């Protein structure tokens, strides 16, 4: 198995992306690798007005900037990308087989999942690398957690 060379954090405009950013930055720091943040503007596929499309693009860029602040505060080198297209497809095209994707999931169920789809589920199925999906109310990992795990293995 190849070692992880980069942590990729896909973000959207939801606050849960910030949780994924904190966890992704933690693992990047632990692994001594850089973070790459990607957000995908999918507004063109819905044929929206130019003004609305621009507004969505600005919101995506603001989300990227907020998440970048979180990762850089942890002392992690961070690059960003704003892509256009279908989110799961663009995320999978962006990653390499030695990346770790750390992404958030809204946990939609029923009709909403059917109608809106699940980007995290699609990425999980098609990505060529490891994928960590953070639930909305997930516990944050800390160094103490890893220390206690290694003590249990002894």
PyMOL commands that set and color helices and strands:
alter all, ss='L'
color gray80, all
select helices_A, chain A and resi 16-31+43-46+50-73+87-94+110-116+119-126+143-153
alter helices_A, ss='H'
color red, helices_A
select strands_A, chain A and resi 6-10+34-41+78-84+99-105+130-135
alter strands_A, ss='S'
color yellow, strands_A
deselect
rebuild
show_as cartoon
